[in-house]
Amino acid sequence: MLITIRKWKGSKQIAVYMKNKRLEQVKTIKYLGTIIDCNMKFKEHISYISQQCTKLIHVLSNSAKLKWD
């Protein structure tokens, strides 16, 4: 992912090599549990967290419906 304050008019693709292998350029990365996109927005992170919360709420609601004898 390319992070810069410079305004790019053309393509944002750059070639970076490590041990003679080209590294893939991605649009988003997950760093310390936070998903960041190339525009430094957190929309992807908020969407991911809301999906995780929804899953947790469903699991908790199903657990609350169980009858304990």
LUMVOTI-466073 format. One record per residue (C-alpha): residue in three letters; chain; x, y, z. Coordinates in Angstrom, 2 decimals. Layout:
BEGIN
+------+-------+---------+---------+---------+
| rest | kette |       x |       y |       z |
+------+-------+---------+---------+---------+
|  ala |     A |       X |       Y |       Z |
...
+------+-------+---------+---------+---------+
This chain:
BEGIN
+------+-------+---------+---------+---------+
| rest | kette |       x |       y |       z |
+------+-------+---------+---------+---------+
|  met |     A |    0.00 |    0.00 |    0.00 |
|  leu |     A |    1.31 |    3.42 |   -0.92 |
|  ile |     A |    0.86 |    6.10 |    1.73 |
|  thr |     A |    1.92 |    9.62 |    0.81 |
|  ile |     A |    0.79 |   13.23 |    1.03 |
|  arg |     A |    1.62 |   13.71 |   -2.63 |
|  lys |     A |   -1.28 |   14.03 |   -5.10 |
|  trp |     A |   -0.97 |   11.43 |   -7.87 |
|  lys |     A |   -2.36 |   12.33 |  -11.28 |
|  gly |     A |   -1.48 |    9.07 |  -13.00 |
|  ser |     A |   -1.28 |    5.48 |  -11.91 |
|  lys |     A |   -0.45 |    4.79 |   -8.27 |
|  gln |     A |    1.29 |    1.53 |   -9.12 |
|  ile |     A |    4.94 |    1.30 |   -8.11 |
|  ala |     A |    7.34 |   -1.59 |   -8.39 |
|  val |     A |    8.91 |   -2.71 |   -5.10 |
|  tyr |     A |   11.12 |   -5.78 |   -5.01 |
|  met |     A |   12.35 |   -7.90 |   -2.11 |
|  lys |     A |   14.83 |  -10.70 |   -2.83 |
|  asn |     A |   14.14 |  -10.30 |   -6.57 |
|  lys |     A |   10.40 |  -10.86 |   -6.11 |
|  arg |     A |    7.91 |   -8.11 |   -6.80 |
|  leu |     A |    5.70 |   -7.24 |   -3.83 |
|  glu |     A |    1.98 |   -7.00 |   -4.43 |
|  gln |     A |    0.41 |   -3.60 |   -3.90 |
|  val |     A |   -2.85 |   -3.79 |   -1.92 |
|  lys |     A |   -5.65 |   -1.32 |   -1.22 |
|  thr |     A |   -6.13 |   -2.19 |    2.48 |
|  ile |     A |   -3.96 |   -3.54 |    5.28 |
|  lys |     A |   -4.67 |   -4.76 |    8.79 |
|  tyr |     A |   -2.22 |   -3.27 |   11.27 |
|  leu |     A |   -2.55 |   -3.89 |   15.02 |
|  gly |     A |   -6.17 |   -4.94 |   14.53 |
|  thr |     A |   -7.12 |   -1.83 |   12.57 |
|  ile |     A |   -7.98 |   -2.02 |    8.87 |
|  ile |     A |   -6.63 |    0.99 |    6.97 |
|  asp |     A |   -7.21 |    1.73 |    3.29 |
|  cys |     A |   -4.99 |    3.65 |    0.88 |
|  asn |     A |   -6.90 |    6.91 |    1.53 |
|  met |     A |   -6.42 |    6.60 |    5.31 |
|  lys |     A |  -10.16 |    6.10 |    5.82 |
|  phe |     A |  -11.61 |    3.67 |    8.35 |
|  lys |     A |  -14.76 |    2.69 |    6.43 |
|  glu |     A |  -13.52 |   -0.89 |    5.91 |
|  his |     A |  -12.60 |   -1.16 |    9.60 |
|  ile |     A |  -16.00 |    0.06 |   10.76 |
|  ser |     A |  -17.73 |   -2.39 |    8.41 |
|  tyr |     A |  -15.57 |   -5.27 |    9.69 |
|  ile |     A |  -16.18 |   -4.41 |   13.35 |
|  ser |     A |  -19.94 |   -4.06 |   12.82 |
|  gln |     A |  -20.03 |   -7.51 |   11.19 |
|  gln |     A |  -18.12 |   -9.00 |   14.13 |
|  cys |     A |  -20.50 |   -7.34 |   16.62 |
|  thr |     A |  -23.52 |   -8.63 |   14.73 |
|  lys |     A |  -22.16 |  -12.19 |   14.87 |
|  leu |     A |  -21.49 |  -11.85 |   18.60 |
|  ile |     A |  -24.99 |  -10.49 |   19.28 |
|  his |     A |  -26.55 |  -13.44 |   17.43 |
|  val |     A |  -24.46 |  -15.93 |   19.43 |
|  leu |     A |  -25.40 |  -14.25 |   22.70 |
|  ser |     A |  -29.10 |  -14.09 |   21.80 |
|  asn |     A |  -29.09 |  -17.79 |   20.91 |
|  ser |     A |  -27.35 |  -18.60 |   24.20 |
|  ala |     A |  -29.92 |  -16.62 |   26.19 |
|  lys |     A |  -32.77 |  -18.67 |   24.70 |
|  leu |     A |  -31.40 |  -21.93 |   26.10 |
|  lys |     A |  -33.19 |  -23.46 |   29.08 |
|  trp |     A |  -30.94 |  -24.34 |   31.99 |
|  asp |     A |  -32.22 |  -27.25 |   34.10 |
+------+-------+---------+---------+---------+
